[in-house]
């Protein structure tokens, strides 16, 4: 007589956090284009079916990874937002943005990849992204209430573009010198401030 042995329910201490940590590790190694749920499960040391206990799809998992990255960025920006000098605050926000992007380039790519265009489908991702930009906008408005939105968009764009150039290695080998590269983030924001000053006058 054959007896069917019931399978034990799957158990893993903190499966969701383990999967997110594994996803971040695989993302850093392969980038968003080379990641699969199977890869994440393998990196977490769980079965291929385990991710579906918490995430309906790869995009659902990556949306949470992107949300966490935006939260980290927002936390970092808030820390420098206490600077009393509004111009210096903007410069520090710029420095911090570029530093965060270069510290986690794969997450930075994910944050501003196709998922961001679907942020309405992921409310937590949308909220985290808006909070990060909100730090920039609040600092810009504090510096210049009339032109704050323009300053925020200009500064964000400069910082974002510089981050991509640094991550891509586009500045390597150029006759710029280390001093120029080191001061580039602050220079970008200073240019935005000066441009705004000329416009306002």
Secondary structure by P-SEA (a helix, b strand, c coil): cbbbbbbcccccccaaaaaaaaaaaaaaccccccccaaaaaaaacccccccccccccaaaaaaaaaaaaaaaaaaaaaaacccccaaaaaaaaaaaaaaaaaacaaaaaaaaccccccccccaaaaaaaaaaaaaaaaaaaaacccaaaaaaaaaaaaaaaaaaaaaacccccccccaaaaaaaaaaaaaaaaaaaaaaac
